[in-house]
Amino acid sequence: MNFALYRQLLAVQPIRRLLLVGMIARIPHSAAGVLLTLHIVLTLGQGYAAAGAAAAVMTVGIAVGAPWRGRRVDTVGLRKALIPSVVSETVIWSVVPHVSYEVLLPLVFIGGLLTLPIFSVVRQSLGVLAPGEQRRTAFALDAIATELVFMIGPAVGAVVATSGQSVLGLTIVGVATSVAGLFLMWFNPPTRSASPDAELESEELECAEAAVVAAAPAHLQEAAAELAPLAAAAEERRQRRSGLRHRVIHNFSWFTAAVASVFAVAAGVGMVLSGTDVGIVAALQTGGHEAEIGIVFLFWCAASVVGGLLYGAMHRPVSPILLLLGMSALTIPMAFATDVWTLSLLALLPGLLCAPVLSAASEKVAELVDEGRRGEAMGWYGSALTGGVALGAPLAGLFIDVIGPSAGFFSVGLAGVALCLVGLALQQVRRRRLAHV
């Protein structure tokens, strides 16, 4: 392991600044979930089911909007793509605290749809700024920063909401996120590499074509001029007939079986993490230890930070599916915890693999997808992660309601293990088919 990689990476000012802006930009929305839940329960007088429904609506909005926002970054550039988010974050989150629950639901959906795409932008830009082996370290640093955010944001959100300031807190979330978006627009980190060599080759090709035409005999040039309109019309008809099919193929040419497997891993990570989250809350609430939830989350997130540091210093990547398999399997023993401290200690084991699996999956997407479509791919990656989060919480909750708190850890842990085993089996089948080709 080479921990000097971190020093070398942080010595690069654009990377250092991007990680800092990304970390600050994530803090408001990391507090938004807790603030929104407690605002609905404490201020609007609704139940936790209603609060969960609002969170699900916002999650769906984020999942739907992420690929579209990523594609906008690819096509129009970062600054133009962020304008809707910068405007909507302040407007929507300033209005949400002042409306009824019925009006709140469509607003949080729109808020999710237009949320600042900080996750995909940071990962996409790191893929450009940190080439080669440095990319693993960069993604590990970003995962560590995310863990630090989730140590700070939810705790601050809970304190603000329980002190009766949920209206002010939600407004600050919107304003702070918009300000972070403005800083990101000012900084304007690169989302694709400059390719002067490609431009030079294109110019040389154009010059060569012009030279060939100029050197052609006069009668050939006249014949070409007469035939050009007919050829152009035929080409236009052909393009109209096959245009739609070609556009569809081109738009999703980056979506290969390997990319799909990474998205499946992302969904599995989201499922295991959100299910574990619900399991921790249920286990401590049943035992009357709600006030000590922060202790378990501190151990869990701190282990992830340590795991991220170790993974980022490694010389070789590890398959994301193997890391998810380990995290899922190590989540199951949390079901045998008897008190706060045993649950905290058992949370260390899966926590160690949390940041590494997220880093490895992001690194794999950056490796498999061309820069020109990487924003869209990172958007879909975020949607897969968000979709897994939306699945894991109700899955764990169903088993908790029917069997008990420990069943939450069993359900998501076993589901994650099953997903990984199926994925590994499919990879083996694919390798055998390629070997016989």
PyMOL commands that set and color helices and strands:
alter all, ss='L'
color gray80, all
select helices_A, chain A and resi 4-10+13-43+48-76+78-98+101-113+118-129+134-162+166-187+196-215+218-251+257-286+290-312+320-336+340-351+354-368+371-402+406-436
alter helices_A, ss='H'
color red, helices_A
deselect
rebuild
show_as cartoon
